[in-house]
Amino acid sequence: MAETNVVVIGSGPGGYVAAIRAAQLGAKVTLVEKGELGGICLNRGCIPTKFLLHSADIYQSIKDAGQYGINVTGVSLDMTKMQSGKQRVISTLVSGVRGLLKGNGVDIISGRAKLVPSRQVEIDLGEGKSQTVQPDKIIIAAGSKPIVLPIPGGNSPDIMDASDMLNLSQLPESLALIGGGVIGVEMATILAKMGSKVNIVEMMPHCLPTQDAELSSVLEDAFKRDGVGIYCSSRVSRIEDTGSGKRVVFTDSNKVEKSLEVAAVAMSVGYKPNLDDLGLAECGVTVSRGGIKVSSGMETSIPGIYAIGDVVGGMMLAYVAMAEGIVAAENATGMSSQIDYTAVPQCIFTLPEVASVGLTEEVAIAQGHKIQVGRFPFSANGLARVLGEPRGLVKIITEEGGRLLGIHIVGPHATKLIAEAAIVMKLGGTNQDIIRTMHAHPTLSEALWEAAMDVDGKAIHYPPRRKSG
């Protein structure tokens, strides 16, 4: 069989995984990247965010050490060292990606790729140089870019975005975060735990509007107890300079105009597919407002051209992009693979953490399911008490008969606990499957077992909410 020539555009989690998988399957692969290897995730997203969150968690733990009989004095933040440590981790991981690509025989070209008719890819190499290649198959993994709200004052150069917040050399005394989605709440956690006075202004009724409303409310309550200002159902109308900082003017749910005066403002309203300058229209690739349209095999409207990750819209998650990249690479090299979104875990690295898989209670009801709900609070979990983080709960939503529809967790190490939930749901499990599996004691995972028991009102370590047999 003749060797397949594949060009991958973009080296984020989807792109570099697609390149490696295609190379494993015998293709000759060229990866084109206009910026840093690893894309947003490694350089300006997942990895640097988690480094700073871990730093904030350690800082908070040291300040709370007295409750464990450990007396600490003189604790302080050194933002220069913190940023240096963050960059060291990024550099190590980017170097690792480069090594993996080279080890699999992937050619890496630094440049800006654009589709041209007849399935060619034109690469702008900079300094007036270009290169044109004609691959057999193309995988577009161009990623996404931050959304900027079209509001007066919103495009001022001193309004921060997510990348700016990750590279702070000093903490702002106060900050208004416009947007309470994943980026907003994670950055709020980091900056509030480090000592900034943080305010979140969110247009929807709750922060994390795509998550279960009950869990979002629990997180908001935790934020408020930590001193974070929460202004939901609020629409920002303008941002003004005050001389010493910024004034954010917004209208609340009662149409009352309010304002916040802060030292700094950051936009955290999410990302949109990066569709600019890819030559999609010229080549006939169908694009909707939400991104490039693809089949379940990640193929676009043009046979042999695939698209994956943030550029197709949907769930903009690194691991979703990786899964899509594997599917695209396998199909580009002659296999027949399809993406499966039936049990995608979602993780938000706040303190406390939030994680979920499956349907929220609101969506389950809207879809017509007759549901039963089990809950178990971490305040009744022994290890959560030991860890000093009893806030939050596990919430399990089942259909009548016990089939799992959704599992939602807010609390300590929720992003680790959700793996069990995702596996059970992927296998089409029921709450009885969780109940019949022994969960070690003392562990946080016991809260999953107890919530599954509570579906039928039989939780052991929490007062009964109704009589049960």
matplotlib code that plots the C-alpha trace (Angstrom):
import matplotlib.pyplot as plt

x = [0.0, 1.3, 2.4, -0.2, 1.0, -0.8, -0.4, -1.6, -2.3, -1.8, 0.2, -2.2, -3.3, -5.5, -2.9, 0.2, -1.8, -3.2, 0.2, 1.7, -1.2, -1.0, 2.7, 2.1, -0.2, 2.5, 1.8, 4.4, 3.3, 4.1, 3.0, 2.7, 2.6, 2.7, 3.4, 4.6, 4.4, 1.6, -0.7, -2.8, -3.1, 0.6, 1.6, -1.3, -4.0, -4.3, -0.7, 0.1, -3.3, -2.9, 0.6, -0.7, -3.7, -1.3, 0.7, -2.4, -3.5, -0.1, -0.1, -3.6, -2.6, 0.4, -1.8, -4.3, -1.6, -2.3, -5.4, -3.0, -0.7, 1.9, 2.8, 4.1, 5.2, 6.5, 4.8, 4.7, 4.4, 7.3, 5.6, 8.9, 9.9, 6.3, 6.4, 9.8, 8.6, 5.6, 7.7, 10.1, 7.2, 5.9, 9.4, 9.8, 6.5, 6.9, 10.3, 8.7, 6.1, 8.9, 10.7, 7.6, 7.0, 10.5, 10.7, 7.7, 9.2, 6.9, 8.4, 7.7, 7.5, 7.2, 4.9, 1.3, -0.7, -3.5, -5.6, -5.6, -7.7, -6.8, -6.1, -2.9, -1.5, 0.4, 2.8, 4.0, 7.4, 8.0, 10.5, 8.8, 9.3, 6.7, 6.3, 3.4, 2.7, 0.1, -0.7, -3.2, -5.0, -5.3, -6.2, -7.1, -6.4, -6.1, -7.6, -9.4, -9.0, -10.3, -13.7, -13.7, -17.0, -18.0, -18.6, -17.3, -13.9, -13.7, -10.9, -8.6, -5.0, -4.9, -7.9, -6.4, -7.3, -6.5, -2.9, -2.3, -3.6, -1.3, 1.7, 1.2, 4.4, 2.4, -1.1, -3.7, -5.2, -8.6, -10.0, -13.2, -13.5, -16.1, -17.3, -18.0, -17.3, -14.4, -11.7, -13.3, -13.8, -10.4, -8.7, -10.9, -9.7, -6.0, -6.1, -8.4, -6.4, -3.3, -4.8, -6.5, -10.1, -11.9, -15.3, -17.0, -19.6, -21.6, -24.5, -26.2, -28.1, -25.1, -21.4, -20.5, -23.9, -23.4, -23.0, -25.8, -27.3, -27.2, -23.5, -22.9, -24.8, -22.6, -19.4, -20.8, -21.4, -17.9, -16.5, -18.6, -17.2, -13.7, -14.4, -15.1, -17.9, -20.5, -22.7, -24.8, -27.6, -25.6, -24.7, -21.7, -22.5, -19.2, -15.7, -14.3, -10.9, -10.9, -7.3, -6.2, -8.0, -11.2, -14.9, -17.1, -20.7, -23.3, -27.1, -28.4, -31.5, -33.7, -32.4, -30.6, -27.3, -24.4, -20.7, -17.4, -14.3, -11.2, -7.5, -7.8, -10.3, -10.0, -12.1, -12.8, -15.8, -14.4, -13.0, -14.3, -13.0, -10.0, -11.2, -9.3, -6.9, -7.3, -8.7, -11.8, -14.3, -11.9, -11.7, -15.4, -15.1, -18.5, -18.3, -21.1, -21.1, -20.0, -17.0, -16.1, -18.8, -17.6, -19.0, -18.7, -15.4, -14.2, -14.3, -15.3, -17.6, -14.5, -13.5, -9.9, -9.9, -10.6, -11.0, -10.6, -10.5, -11.6, -11.9, -15.0, -16.6, -18.5, -16.7, -13.5, -11.5, -7.9, -8.8, -11.8, -9.4, -7.0, -9.8, -10.9, -7.3, -7.0, -10.3, -9.2, -5.7, -7.2, -9.7, -7.0, -4.9, -7.7, -9.5, -13.1, -13.4, -16.1, -16.0, -18.1, -19.2, -21.4, -19.4, -17.1, -16.0, -15.8, -13.3, -13.0, -10.0, -11.4, -11.1, -13.3, -13.1, -16.1, -16.4, -19.3, -20.2, -23.5, -26.8, -27.5, -30.8, -32.2, -31.4, -32.5, -35.9, -36.2, -35.5, -38.4, -36.6, -38.3, -35.4, -34.3, -31.6, -29.2, -26.9, -24.2, -22.4, -18.7, -19.4, -20.4, -17.3, -14.5, -11.6, -13.0, -13.1, -9.5, -8.5, -10.3, -12.5, -16.0, -17.7, -19.7, -21.5, -21.8, -25.0, -26.2, -29.0, -30.6, -33.5, -36.2, -34.7, -31.3, -29.6, -27.1, -27.8, -25.4, -22.9, -21.9, -19.3, -18.2, -15.7, -12.2, -10.4, -13.6, -11.5, -10.0, -13.2, -15.0, -13.0, -14.9, -18.2, -17.1, -16.2, -19.4, -21.5, -19.4, -20.2, -23.9, -23.9, -26.5, -26.4, -26.5, -23.1, -21.6, -23.3, -22.1, -18.5, -16.6, -15.2, -12.2, -12.5, -11.6, -11.6, -13.4, -14.8, -17.1, -19.2, -20.0, -21.1, -23.2, -24.9, -25.7, -27.3, -29.2, -31.0, -33.2, -33.0, -30.6, -27.4, -25.7, -23.7, -26.4, -29.8, -32.6, -34.6, -37.5, -38.4, -37.0, -37.3]
y = [0.0, 3.5, 5.7, 8.4, 11.9, 13.8, 17.5, 18.6, 22.3, 23.2, 21.5, 21.9, 18.7, 17.7, 18.4, 16.8, 13.7, 13.4, 13.7, 11.1, 8.7, 9.1, 8.4, 5.3, 4.1, 4.5, 7.9, 10.5, 13.4, 17.1, 19.3, 23.0, 25.4, 29.2, 29.7, 27.5, 23.7, 22.6, 25.4, 27.3, 24.3, 23.8, 27.4, 29.7, 27.5, 24.1, 23.7, 27.2, 27.6, 24.4, 25.4, 28.7, 26.9, 24.5, 27.4, 29.1, 25.8, 25.4, 29.0, 28.6, 25.3, 26.9, 29.7, 27.1, 24.8, 26.0, 23.8, 20.8, 22.0, 23.4, 27.0, 29.0, 32.6, 34.9, 33.2, 35.3, 35.2, 35.6, 36.1, 36.2, 32.7, 31.4, 32.6, 31.1, 27.8, 27.9, 28.6, 25.7, 23.2, 24.6, 24.4, 20.8, 19.7, 21.5, 19.9, 16.6, 17.1, 18.0, 14.9, 12.7, 14.2, 13.7, 10.2, 9.3, 10.7, 13.8, 16.7, 20.1, 23.3, 26.7, 28.8, 29.8, 27.3, 28.1, 25.8, 26.5, 24.8, 21.4, 20.2, 22.1, 23.7, 27.0, 27.7, 31.3, 30.8, 34.5, 36.9, 36.7, 33.0, 30.4, 26.7, 24.8, 21.1, 18.7, 16.1, 13.2, 14.2, 17.3, 17.6, 21.1, 21.7, 25.5, 25.9, 28.9, 32.6, 34.6, 36.3, 40.1, 41.6, 44.6, 47.0, 50.6, 50.4, 46.7, 46.8, 49.0, 47.6, 47.4, 45.1, 41.7, 38.4, 34.9, 34.9, 38.3, 36.9, 33.9, 36.1, 38.7, 40.0, 41.4, 40.8, 43.5, 44.8, 44.3, 42.8, 42.5, 39.3, 39.7, 36.2, 33.4, 30.4, 27.9, 30.4, 33.1, 30.8, 29.2, 32.6, 33.9, 31.0, 31.7, 35.4, 35.3, 32.7, 34.7, 37.8, 39.9, 41.2, 39.5, 40.2, 38.1, 39.7, 37.0, 37.5, 34.2, 33.4, 31.3, 31.0, 27.9, 28.1, 24.8, 22.9, 21.6, 24.7, 23.2, 22.6, 26.1, 27.5, 25.6, 26.9, 30.5, 30.1, 28.9, 31.8, 34.3, 32.8, 33.3, 36.9, 36.8, 39.1, 37.4, 39.4, 37.0, 38.0, 41.1, 42.6, 44.9, 48.1, 49.9, 50.0, 53.4, 54.7, 56.3, 57.5, 55.1, 52.0, 51.0, 51.3, 48.4, 49.5, 46.8, 46.3, 43.6, 41.4, 44.1, 46.6, 48.6, 50.1, 49.3, 49.7, 48.3, 50.3, 48.1, 48.2, 46.0, 44.3, 41.0, 39.4, 35.8, 35.1, 32.1, 31.2, 30.9, 28.8, 30.3, 30.3, 33.3, 33.0, 29.3, 29.5, 27.5, 29.3, 29.2, 25.5, 24.9, 23.7, 24.3, 26.5, 27.4, 30.1, 27.5, 26.2, 23.9, 21.3, 17.7, 14.2, 11.7, 10.7, 14.3, 14.7, 18.1, 18.7, 18.1, 14.4, 13.9, 17.1, 16.7, 19.1, 18.6, 20.4, 23.9, 24.8, 22.6, 24.2, 22.0, 21.0, 23.0, 20.6, 19.4, 15.7, 16.0, 17.4, 14.5, 11.9, 13.7, 13.8, 10.0, 9.5, 11.9, 10.3, 6.8, 7.8, 9.7, 6.5, 4.2, 3.1, 3.7, 5.3, 7.5, 9.9, 9.0, 11.9, 9.8, 10.1, 13.1, 14.3, 18.0, 19.3, 22.8, 23.3, 25.7, 25.3, 23.4, 21.6, 20.9, 17.9, 16.3, 13.8, 13.3, 15.3, 18.0, 17.7, 20.6, 19.0, 15.5, 16.9, 19.0, 15.8, 14.1, 11.7, 10.5, 11.0, 10.1, 12.1, 11.0, 13.4, 13.1, 16.1, 16.0, 17.4, 13.8, 12.3, 11.5, 12.2, 15.5, 16.5, 15.4, 17.4, 20.5, 20.8, 19.6, 21.9, 20.5, 17.3, 14.4, 14.4, 11.4, 11.6, 8.4, 7.4, 5.3, 1.8, 3.1, 3.9, 6.7, 9.9, 12.3, 12.5, 15.9, 16.6, 19.8, 19.3, 18.1, 16.3, 16.2, 16.2, 12.8, 11.3, 11.9, 9.2, 6.5, 8.1, 8.4, 4.8, 3.6, 5.8, 4.8, 1.1, 1.9, 1.3, 1.9, 3.3, -0.4, -1.0, 1.8, 0.4, -3.1, -2.0, -1.7, 1.7, 1.9, 3.8, 6.5, 7.9, 10.7, 8.1, 6.9, 9.9, 8.5, 5.2, 7.1, 9.3, 6.2, 4.7, 8.0, 7.6, 5.1, 7.0, 4.5, 6.6, 5.2, 8.1, 10.8, 11.2, 9.6, 12.0, 9.5, 6.1, 3.2, -0.6]
z = [0.0, -0.9, 2.0, 2.9, 3.1, 5.9, 6.8, 10.3, 10.8, 14.4, 17.3, 20.2, 22.0, 19.1, 16.4, 17.9, 19.0, 15.5, 14.0, 16.3, 15.7, 11.9, 12.0, 14.1, 11.3, 8.7, 7.3, 6.3, 8.5, 8.4, 11.3, 10.7, 13.6, 13.5, 17.2, 20.1, 20.0, 22.3, 21.4, 24.0, 26.3, 27.1, 26.8, 27.8, 29.2, 30.9, 32.2, 33.4, 34.9, 36.9, 38.0, 39.4, 41.0, 42.7, 43.9, 45.3, 47.0, 48.7, 49.8, 51.3, 52.9, 54.6, 56.0, 57.3, 58.8, 62.3, 62.5, 62.2, 64.9, 62.4, 63.2, 60.2, 60.2, 57.5, 54.6, 51.4, 47.7, 45.3, 41.9, 40.0, 41.3, 40.7, 37.1, 36.6, 38.0, 35.7, 32.7, 33.6, 33.6, 30.3, 28.7, 29.9, 28.5, 25.1, 24.8, 25.5, 22.7, 20.3, 21.2, 20.8, 17.4, 16.2, 17.7, 15.6, 12.4, 12.2, 10.2, 12.0, 10.0, 11.6, 9.6, 9.0, 6.9, 4.6, 2.4, -1.3, -4.1, -5.4, -1.8, -1.4, 1.7, 1.4, 4.2, 5.0, 6.4, 7.2, 5.8, 2.4, 2.1, 1.4, 0.7, -1.0, -0.3, -1.7, 0.9, 0.4, 3.6, 5.7, 9.4, 10.6, 14.3, 14.3, 17.8, 19.1, 20.2, 23.1, 22.7, 23.2, 24.2, 22.0, 24.8, 25.2, 26.8, 26.3, 23.7, 25.8, 25.7, 29.5, 29.7, 30.5, 28.9, 30.2, 29.0, 30.7, 34.0, 33.8, 33.4, 36.2, 37.7, 40.7, 42.0, 41.4, 44.7, 43.2, 40.0, 38.0, 36.0, 33.2, 32.7, 35.2, 33.0, 33.5, 32.8, 35.0, 38.1, 37.8, 37.6, 40.5, 42.6, 41.9, 42.5, 45.5, 47.3, 46.6, 48.1, 45.4, 46.0, 43.1, 41.6, 39.0, 36.7, 34.8, 32.4, 33.1, 36.4, 37.7, 37.3, 35.2, 33.4, 31.6, 34.9, 37.1, 38.8, 42.2, 42.1, 40.6, 43.6, 46.0, 44.3, 44.4, 48.1, 48.7, 46.7, 48.7, 52.0, 50.5, 49.8, 46.1, 44.9, 42.7, 40.4, 38.2, 35.8, 35.2, 31.8, 31.5, 29.6, 29.7, 31.2, 32.2, 33.3, 36.7, 36.7, 39.4, 37.9, 36.2, 36.7, 35.4, 34.9, 34.6, 34.8, 37.2, 36.8, 38.1, 35.4, 38.1, 37.0, 39.3, 39.2, 40.6, 41.0, 40.7, 40.0, 37.0, 34.6, 32.8, 30.1, 30.7, 28.5, 26.7, 23.3, 19.7, 16.8, 15.1, 11.5, 10.2, 7.2, 6.7, 3.2, 4.2, 2.0, -1.1, -0.7, -0.1, 3.5, 5.2, 8.2, 10.6, 13.3, 15.8, 13.8, 11.0, 10.3, 10.5, 10.5, 13.3, 11.7, 11.9, 8.1, 6.7, 3.8, 1.5, 1.5, 2.8, 4.8, 8.6, 11.4, 15.1, 18.5, 19.2, 15.5, 15.2, 18.3, 20.7, 23.9, 23.8, 26.0, 25.4, 25.9, 23.5, 20.9, 21.6, 21.1, 17.9, 16.7, 17.0, 15.1, 12.3, 12.0, 11.9, 9.2, 7.2, 7.1, 5.9, 9.0, 9.9, 13.3, 14.9, 17.9, 20.9, 23.2, 25.4, 28.6, 28.5, 31.9, 32.5, 35.2, 36.7, 38.9, 41.4, 45.2, 45.9, 42.5, 40.2, 37.9, 36.0, 33.4, 31.7, 31.9, 34.5, 36.4, 34.3, 31.0, 32.1, 33.0, 29.8, 27.8, 29.4, 31.7, 34.9, 37.2, 40.7, 42.5, 45.2, 47.1, 49.7, 51.3, 51.9, 55.3, 56.2, 54.7, 57.1, 54.8, 53.6, 57.3, 57.8, 54.7, 56.1, 53.0, 53.9, 51.4, 48.5, 47.6, 45.1, 43.1, 41.1, 38.6, 37.4, 35.3, 36.9, 37.1, 38.0, 34.7, 35.3, 33.5, 35.2, 38.0, 39.4, 42.1, 43.8, 46.6, 47.3, 44.5, 42.4, 39.2, 40.3, 41.5, 38.2, 36.5, 38.3, 37.3, 33.6, 33.4, 35.0, 32.6, 29.6, 30.4, 30.6, 34.4, 37.1, 40.6, 41.7, 40.0, 42.2, 45.3, 44.7, 44.3, 47.6, 48.2, 50.5, 53.8, 54.6, 51.1, 49.3, 46.8, 49.6, 48.8, 45.4, 47.0, 49.5, 46.8, 44.8, 48.0, 48.5, 45.1, 47.0, 50.3, 51.8, 52.5, 55.6, 57.0, 56.6, 58.2, 56.0, 53.9, 53.6, 54.8, 52.8, 53.0]

ax = plt.figure().add_subplot(projection="3d")
ax.plot(x, y, z, "-o")
ax.set_aspect("equal")
plt.show()
